[in-house]
Amino acid sequence: MSAETVKATAEKLMAHCRAGTELKGLDELYHASAVSVEAMPMPGADSAEMHGIEAIKGKHAWWNANFEAHGGAIEGPFMHGSDRFAVTFAVETTNKSTGERSQLREVAIYTVDGAGKIVREEFFY
């Protein structure tokens, strides 16, 4: 795999995040059996890992149902080796059920296969 392939995938992902078209990015850039790893299990989940694109889409649906974003920033990509890159996200959110407003900052590390598809994402808070 080439570093150019990984960088192209990274830049496309960042463009989707900036444009608010994350779901289109999931369809375009993720492998069907991709794995998503959160820092801890989401509410109601037994594991911090989600397997498959449908589970990852479910995670996005849960987030959108429970939080409102008030802008944010994305930095990167920060390339690592021949198959990974990192991105930092900062966003101000409101929890829809409590009205609590907070700042979120996280680092995401993505692993890309030879075809330029994201096969793993890991989030660090």
Summary of the structure (lengths in Angstrom):
residues: 125
radius of gyration: 14.3
end to end distance: 29.1
largest distance: 45.9
contacts: 351
relative contact order: 0.23
helix: 31%
strand: 45%
